[in-house]
Amino acid sequence: MRIALTGSTGKLGTVVLRELRDHGHDVVAFDVVGPREPGFVQIDLTDYGQVADALAGVDRAAGFDAVVHLAAIPASGLRTDVATFHNNMAATFNVFWAAVRLGIRRIVYASSETVLGLPFDVPPPYIPVDEEYAARPESVYSIVKTLEEQLARELVRWHPDLSITGLRFSNVMNPEDYAAFPSYDADARARKWNLWGYIDARDGAQAIERALEVAPIGFEPYIIAAADTVMSRPNAELIAEVFPDTPVTREVGEHETLLGIDKARRVLGFDPRHSWRDHVE
C-alpha cells in the first residue's frame, strides 16, 4: 500500500515507519519535526489546508491508499489541558475529514487504553477489561480519544464504504525500557493505573499492519496490549491486593494481560510476539 503515516517521529511512529517499510509498503512520513530526507514531509496537522494538500500528494506525487494517524500530544500533563484538546482534536478531525474528502477509505489510528477508565482510581467494572463497556475518560487527553472514537462512528455511518480502526494502545515500550520492569514488583499499586499492561512497539506496528490488511468496513475499536503484564507477581495476588471487589469474569493466566486482547486476536489476527521477559534476566 501507499500509506500516509502521521506522528512518524514519535516513540511508536518511529517503529511503525520502519516496520511498514520493511514489509514492502510505500510510506510517507508526516510530522511537525523530522529529518530532511526523501519520504518525510513537515506538516502542522492542526492546519486543515496543509493536511488536505499533503494527503492529496506532495510535489505532484500520487495520493494514498490508507492513512495511519498516530500524531498527538501523547499523554496528559505534558501541556495544558486546553492545548492538548485543541491540538489533538483538531489534528484528528483534519486527518479524518481530509482523508474522507479525498476518497481514502482505510484509516487506522491510535486511540488509547485511557478510554477504559485509567488510572482506575475508580475500579474497572470487571477484569479483564474489554471493548464492551462504555468509555470512561478521566482526563482531557482521554476525553479527546473518546470524542475521536465517536467522530469515527459518525463518519462511517455517513460513508458506508469507509473503514476506520481505533487501536487502543497500551503503554508503548521499547526493549531499552524493560530493565526497569523488575522494580515494579515492590509496589503493586505503582502500575495499577493500566492494570499492569504495556505493548512492545514492534507488536504495536504488527497491529497496525494487520488492521491495514484485514480490518472490516465500519468502525471498530480494539485493545492492543502485550500478552503478559509488566509484573513478575501473579495476577491473582495483584487483583486481591488492589482490586479485591472487582469481578473477574473468566480464568486468567498467572501473568496474562488483564487488558483483554481477544477481539484483536479474533478479528485482526493480532498475535503479540514480544515480552519484556525475553530481555531481562
Secondary structure, DSSP 8 states (H G I E B T S, - for coil): -EEEEESTTSHHHHHHHHHHHHTT-EEEEEESS--SSTTEEE--TT-HHHHHHHHT-GGG----SEEEE--S--STTSS-HHHHHHHHHHHHHHHHHHHHHTT--EEEEE--GGGGTTT-SS--SSBSB-SSS-----SHHHHHHHHHHHHHHHHHHH-TT-EEEEEEE--EE-GGGGGGGGGGGG-TTTTGGGTT--EEHHHHHHHHHHHHHH--SEEEEEEE--SB-S-SS-HHHHHHHH-TTS-B-S---SSB-SB--HHIIIII-------GGGT--
